[in-house]
């Protein structure tokens, strides 16, 4: 038990990164899918924080929340796909919900923290990125 609680083995770290990556991406895909499935409903009420129009803003949110989240779950191009996710959650927390109470922006801040942590740590060895990097080292 002591070894489990106090070890810093690479397998436990990589397993933790996998769990964080899959859970953050999986939950975000649900948000993205609901926007795809109810696109016309969202279009009437979606905010436009950058003046691009609600349709473009909604499409950019769908791109990040659904398509980038899929790639993050796979661990493919992880740091690249985290950039739109970080940008989207920063926009949601500080622009869209900036004047709202903390309880409203809390979820986007939690996602933001997870995505920033994954950006700095990378996806771990249990990812497509790691497999691609392994193959490139043997060339």
C-alpha positions in Angstrom: 0.0 0.0 0.0 2.9 2.4 0.9 4.4 1.8 -2.6 1.1 2.7 -4.3 0.6 5.8 -2.2 4.1 7.2 -2.5 5.5 5.9 -5.7 6.2 8.1 -8.7 6.6 5.4 -11.3 6.3 6.3 -14.9 3.4 3.8 -15.5 1.3 5.5 -12.8 2.0 8.9 -14.2 1.2 7.9 -17.7 -2.0 6.1 -16.5 -3.0 9.3 -14.7 -2.4 11.4 -17.8 -4.5 8.9 -19.8 -7.4 9.1 -17.3 -7.2 12.9 -17.3 -7.0 13.1 -21.1 -9.9 10.7 -21.6 -12.2 12.1 -19.0 -11.6 15.8 -20.0 -12.1 14.9 -23.7 -15.0 12.6 -23.2 -17.0 15.1 -21.1 -16.2 17.9 -23.6 -17.4 15.8 -26.5 -20.8 15.6 -24.8 -20.9 19.5 -24.8 -19.8 19.6 -28.4 -22.3 16.9 -29.6 -25.2 18.7 -27.9 -24.3 21.8 -29.9 -24.2 19.7 -33.2 -27.4 17.9 -32.4 -29.3 21.2 -31.5 -27.4 23.5 -33.9 -30.4 25.6 -34.9 -31.6 26.0 -31.2 -28.1 27.1 -30.1 -27.8 29.4 -33.1 -30.6 31.6 -31.8 -29.0 32.1 -28.3 -25.3 31.6 -28.8 -23.1 34.5 -27.7 -20.8 36.3 -30.1 -17.8 37.5 -28.0 -15.5 38.4 -30.9 -18.1 39.9 -33.3 -17.7 37.1 -35.8 -21.4 36.3 -35.8 -23.2 33.7 -33.7 -23.0 31.0 -36.5 -19.2 31.3 -36.8 -18.7 31.5 -33.0 -20.9 28.3 -32.6 -19.0 26.5 -35.3 -15.7 27.4 -33.7 -17.0 26.1 -30.4 -18.1 22.9 -32.0 -14.7 22.5 -33.7 -13.0 22.7 -30.3 -15.5 21.0 -28.1 -16.2 18.0 -30.4 -13.5 17.5 -33.0 -10.5 18.7 -31.0 -11.8 16.7 -28.0 -11.8 13.5 -30.2 -8.2 14.0 -31.1 -7.3 14.7 -27.5 -8.9 11.5 -26.4 -6.8 9.6 -29.0 -3.7 11.5 -27.9 -3.1 12.7 -31.5 -1.5 16.1 -32.0 -2.4 16.7 -28.4 -0.7 20.0 -27.7 -2.0 21.4 -31.0 -5.6 20.4 -30.3 -5.4 21.7 -26.7 -4.9 25.3 -28.0 -8.5 25.7 -29.4 -9.8 24.0 -26.2 -7.9 26.3 -24.0 -9.0 29.3 -26.0 -12.6 28.2 -25.9 -12.7 27.6 -22.2 -10.9 30.9 -21.5 -13.5 32.7 -23.7 -16.3 30.9 -21.9 -15.0 31.7 -18.4 -13.8 35.2 -18.8 -15.8 36.7 -21.7 -19.1 34.9 -22.0 -19.6 34.3 -18.2 -17.2 37.0 -17.0 -19.9 38.9 -15.1 -21.6 35.7 -13.9 -21.1 34.3 -10.4 -18.3 31.8 -9.8 -20.8 28.9 -9.8 -21.7 29.6 -13.4 -18.1 29.8 -14.7 -16.7 27.1 -12.5 -17.1 24.3 -15.1 -15.3 26.1 -17.8 -12.5 27.0 -15.3 -12.1 23.3 -14.3 -11.8 22.3 -18.0 -9.4 25.2 -18.5 -7.1 23.9 -15.7 -7.2 20.3 -17.0 -6.3 21.5 -20.5 -3.5 23.7 -19.4 -2.1 20.9 -17.3 -2.2 18.5 -20.3 -0.6 21.2 -22.5 2.4 21.4 -20.2 2.7 17.7 -19.4 1.9 16.3 -22.8 -0.4 13.3 -23.4 1.8 10.7 -21.8 3.2 7.5 -23.2 -0.2 5.9 -23.6 -1.1 8.1 -26.7 -0.8 8.2 -30.4 1.7 11.0 -30.1 4.0 8.8 -28.1 3.7 6.0 -30.6 4.5 8.3 -33.5 7.5 9.8 -31.6 8.7 6.3 -30.9 8.6 5.3 -34.6 10.3 8.5 -35.6 13.3 7.8 -33.3 14.1 4.6 -35.1 14.5 6.3 -38.5 
